[in-house]
Amino acid sequence: MREPAPNDPLDRRVGRSERGPRVFAPGDLKLLLLSMLSSGRPGHGYELIRQIEALFDGSYSPSPGVIYPTLSFLEEAELITGYIEGSKRQYVITDSGRRALDDQAVALEGVRTRIDLSRRALKGQDRPPEIHEAVGNLRHALHLHSGHWTPEEIERVRRLLDDTAKAIASGPSPQEKTP
């Protein structure tokens, strides 16, 4: 049996070129899918994607490129089984899957906690377009760098980025605040 590709931990795409915070830790998606299928009702990939999106109040939707390989892994591990119904492949949890889910009850509770925290963090990802553009410019500048990072250049860029991050996190300076 193979593990899904390293994209198993889901990443929220904020824009087309910007990654947001990591949503799931490794293994979380497998447990979540098993839990969703443990209701006794079969589910197909798109339906499971929509259920996960609902857990995040619409602020995150996993890609099919992450869901389907994970479902394939769970099926190969005989934790779920799939069958064709109409034009969709439906999945149901197996007895082995239920046992695995029972064995991982504490881990599943951790997944639910991380989902709650991620949901709140993702809501904070809404940025004004001007900030989104500035972040894109920064990413572009880093990509355009010649690739020959001297120790001095590494330190200069690190210091700039760290100072900027600290300034943003600390909020507006007293002279920027309006009464």
C-alpha positions in Angstrom: 0.0 0.0 0.0 1.1 3.5 -0.7 0.7 6.8 1.2 -1.0 9.6 -0.6 1.4 12.2 -2.1 2.9 14.8 0.3 0.0 17.0 -0.4 -2.0 15.0 2.1 -1.8 17.9 4.6 -4.2 20.2 2.9 -3.2 23.8 2.0 -5.8 26.5 1.5 -5.2 28.6 -1.6 -5.8 32.2 -0.8 -5.2 33.4 -4.3 -3.9 31.6 -7.3 -0.3 31.9 -6.2 -0.4 32.3 -2.4 -0.6 29.6 0.2 -2.5 30.1 3.4 -2.0 28.3 6.6 -1.9 24.5 6.8 -5.3 23.2 7.5 -4.6 19.5 8.4 -1.7 17.8 10.1 -0.5 14.6 8.4 -3.1 11.8 8.9 -5.9 14.3 9.9 -7.6 14.0 6.5 -7.7 10.2 6.7 -9.3 10.3 10.1 -11.8 13.0 9.1 -12.9 11.1 6.0 -13.3 7.9 8.0 -15.3 9.8 10.6 -17.5 11.3 7.9 -18.2 7.9 6.3 -18.9 6.3 9.7 -22.4 7.8 9.8 -23.4 4.8 7.8 -24.4 6.8 4.7 -22.2 6.3 1.6 -20.5 9.3 0.2 -18.7 10.2 -3.0 -15.7 12.5 -3.4 -17.4 15.7 -4.4 -19.9 15.3 -1.6 -17.1 14.7 1.0 -15.4 17.9 -0.3 -18.6 19.8 0.2 -19.0 18.4 3.8 -15.4 19.5 4.6 -16.1 22.9 3.1 -19.1 23.2 5.4 -17.0 22.4 8.5 -14.9 25.5 7.6 -18.0 27.7 7.0 -17.0 27.9 3.3 -13.5 29.5 4.0 -11.7 26.3 2.9 -12.4 23.7 0.3 -10.1 20.8 -0.3 -9.1 20.0 -3.8 -10.0 16.8 -5.6 -6.3 16.3 -6.1 -6.0 15.7 -2.3 -9.3 14.0 -1.6 -9.3 11.3 -4.2 -5.7 10.0 -3.5 -6.6 9.9 0.2 -9.8 7.9 -0.6 -7.7 5.6 -2.8 -5.3 5.1 0.1 -8.1 4.3 2.5 -9.6 1.9 0.1 -6.2 0.1 -0.5 -5.8 -0.1 3.2 -9.3 -1.8 3.3 -10.6 0.9 5.7 -13.3 1.9 3.2 -14.7 0.2 0.2 -15.9 1.9 -3.0 -18.5 1.0 -5.6 -19.9 2.6 -8.7 -23.5 4.0 -8.4 -24.6 5.8 -11.5 -21.6 8.0 -12.6 -20.1 8.3 -9.2 -17.9 6.2 -7.0 -19.5 5.8 -3.6 -17.5 5.0 -0.5 -18.5 3.3 2.8 -16.5 2.5 5.9 -15.5 -1.1 6.5 -15.4 -2.9 9.9 -11.7 -2.5 9.8 -12.2 1.2 9.2 -14.6 1.5 12.2 -12.0 -0.3 14.4 -9.3 2.0 13.2 -11.5 5.0 13.9 -12.3 3.7 17.4 -8.6 3.2 18.1 -7.9 6.7 17.0 -10.7 8.4 19.0 -8.3 10.7 20.9 -6.6 11.7 17.6 -10.0 12.4 16.0 -10.8 14.7 18.8 -7.5 16.5 18.1 -8.5 16.8 14.4 -11.8 18.4 15.4 -10.0 20.9 17.6 -7.5 21.7 14.8 -10.5 22.2 12.4 -12.0 24.7 14.8 -8.8 26.6 15.2 -8.1 26.5 11.4 -11.6 27.7 10.7 -11.0 30.8 12.9 -7.6 31.4 11.4 -8.9 31.1 7.8 -11.5 33.7 8.5 -8.7 36.0 9.3 -7.1 35.4 5.9 -9.4 37.9 4.2 -7.1 40.7 3.3 -7.7 44.0 1.5 -6.7 43.7 -2.2 -3.9 46.2 -1.6 -2.3 43.9 1.0 -2.8 40.9 -1.1 -1.1 42.7 -4.0 1.8 43.7 -1.7 2.3 40.1 -0.5 2.3 39.0 -4.1 5.0 41.5 -4.9 7.1 40.2 -2.1 6.7 36.6 -3.3 7.6 37.7 -6.8 10.7 39.6 -5.6 11.9 36.5 -3.7 11.3 34.3 -6.8 13.2 36.8 -9.0 16.3 36.7 -6.7 19.2 35.4 -8.7 19.5 32.3 -6.5 23.0 33.1 -5.4 22.3 33.8 -1.7 25.5 35.0 0.1 25.5 34.8 3.9 25.3 38.6 4.0 22.3 38.6 1.6 20.5 35.9 3.6 20.9 37.9 6.8 19.8 41.2 5.1 16.6 39.6 3.7 15.9 37.7 6.9 16.2 40.8 8.9 13.9 42.8 6.6 11.3 40.0 6.6 11.5 39.5 10.4 11.3 43.3 11.1 8.3 43.6 8.8 6.5 40.7 10.4 7.1 42.1 13.9 5.9 45.6 12.8 2.7 44.1 11.2 2.0 41.9 14.3 2.4 44.8 16.7 -0.3 46.8 15.0 -0.2 50.5 14.0 2.3 52.8 15.6 0.8 55.5 17.9 1.3 58.2 15.2 -0.7 56.0 12.7 -3.7 55.6 15.0 -6.3 58.2 14.5 -8.3 59.6 17.5 
